[in-house]
């Protein structure tokens, strides 16, 4: 009976104990798309690369993260987008050989899909108008045409967290 009363507390404690001791979240370094927003009209989002400055930013982030992690071993999780793979490689160079236990590529942790911005012709929608619609509906709830909402991103990232990050 006492166990049944304390079961929720015990389950929450067990879940908390499963958390990795340290989680560091890093967004990619400056990308070509950050430097030139019009690039999204001609180049698929997943193929956009980091700029020279983005590489420098990633290398600096790697050094800072290595300072935090010290000699502990680490796991890297990265989306399959070109700029995130490049950022991860730059970060990894700051670590000693064998210190990165595994690098896992998972599409669930990619950036929000804003839709197909390469669509040619009269059906192309102005991104500024889409942003205005987003302000009316709400940033979290607005779903971009052929894209996703913040709620969609939350759902897929949460499934990643529960199935991958907590099992390190």
Secondary structure, 3 states (H helix, E strand, C coil): CHHHHHHHHHHHHHHHHCCCCCCCCCCCCCEHHHHCHHHHHCCCHHHCCECHHHHHHHHHHHHHHHHHHCCCCEEEEECCCHHHHHHHHHHHCCCCCCCEEEEEECHHHCCCCCCCCCCCHHHCCCHHHHHHHHHHHCCCCCCCCCCCCHHHHHHHHHHHHHHCHHHC
